[in-house]
Amino acid sequence: MGIRGQLTLLVPGIVAVALALATVAEVRRERRETLEDFRVRNEKVLQAIGAMVAVQIAQNDMGGLDTLVAHLSEGMKQRDLVELAVLDDQGRVLAHSQPERFNSIASDPLSVTAGHSEGPTSKRDGAMYFQSAPAVSGIRWGTVTARYSMDRLDAQFVRTRNRLALASLMIFLVVGALLFIGLDRLVVRPVRTLQQAVRRMGEGHLATRVPPLRGSELGELTDVINRMASALQHERENLERAVAERTRELQDANARLERLAVTDGLTGVFNHRRFQEQLHAELLRSERHKRPMGVLMIDVDFFKKVNDAMGHPAGDELLRRLAQVLSTDLRQTDLIARYGGEEFAVLLPENTKSEAMQVAERMRIAVEDRINAGTPWPLKVTVSIGVATFPEDGNTAEQVLTAADQAMYVAKRSGRNRVIGARGVVAT
């Protein structure tokens, strides 16, 4: 049960309990006052009757006494009178409103007590109310007793109690309805608005803001929550920027590491590892699509003489320039790598034997023309190139690579500075 339901039951419940207690107190007060008024009025009536009865007894007029009692009892029926009796000082019944029902001697305790009492008496006996008054005319001649029915008064008390209970119930319902509506407008709706906004913030929507709410307390709470959300949003944006920056740095570092892992540090072309990976990948692609692939093995002629004559720094510079010249006329889909020492390897996807031979011949001529132009090498720099193709010269990467390597050695043995294809094909 929500706070609205709890308060709707609690507050009207307290009001209802207070009203119930007030109702009980009011019923008791009214009952007490009504009984007291009933006693006083009837006591005065009995005293007046006692004066008249005393005259009749003093005159020994029993017939007149009976007539008087019968007349008075008939007139007092509207005052809830049940029976009216006149007793002498010995307790004998001199007259009675119901002569057929009374005994000659009144032996009940209330009548006996009334006969010995010097003044009026009264007492409730269940649903009956007993009263007595001395019959006095100079001296006491007897006692007048009366019994009244309490049914009418009790019914009146019940009606009063029910009326007050109904009024209490109506007040309870009205207060409950007003409180329910008031709580819904003043408390429940604002709290739900806060709850929804905080829930969205908890789900990560930190741009959510609580709209202005009524009441100073709710307004202050709204300001606190909105300031907290703004601070969290600012912190998250800073964190996201920091994470994005760190991620870019890591990506750049990983890219550099990846390039370093597959790049030859001296020449800037790919290394032996990357060549082997790409060779196997291109061979699988060529096999799947039934397309040819060319492989070139390139070796620098008399490279040792350059190192011996000019030193290793000059040899390294020569390898760097060779890598640049050999890479100049390659396509983006081609790949050149330093295979080891002064050897280079080239992959030529989608190239037949004749096409690969033409590419190799252009590389040979470019090295001969560009490397030697204006550079005081101890001897003319040239390259020997072996060419092999898949699937013509082998069905596996190892077979094709071996065929190209063997063709390169054939080129060296044949006088160097030339291109030789696998199975003795010579570039023209």
Secondary structure, 3 states (H helix, E strand, C coil): CCHHHHHHHHHHHHHHHHHHHHHHHHHHHHHHHHHHHHHHHHHHHHHHHHHHHHHHHHCCCHHHHHHHHHHHHHHCHHHCEEEEEEECCCCEEEEECCCCCCCCECCCHHHHHHHHCCCCEEEEECCEEEEEEEEECCCEEEEEEEEEECHHHHHHHHHHHHHHHHHHHHHHHHHHHHHHHHHHHHHHHHHHHHHHHHHHHHCCCCCCCCCCCCCHHHHHHHHHHHHHHHHHHHHHHHHHHHHHHHHHHHHHHHHHHHHHHHECCCCCCECHHHHHHHHHHHHHHHHHHCCCEEEEEEEECCHHHHHHHHCHHHHHHHHHHHHHHHHCCCCCCCEEEEEECCEEEEEEECCCHHHHHHHHHHHHHHHHHHHCCCCCCCCCCCEEEEEEEECCCCCCHHHHHHHHHHHHHHHHHCCCCCEEEHHHEECC
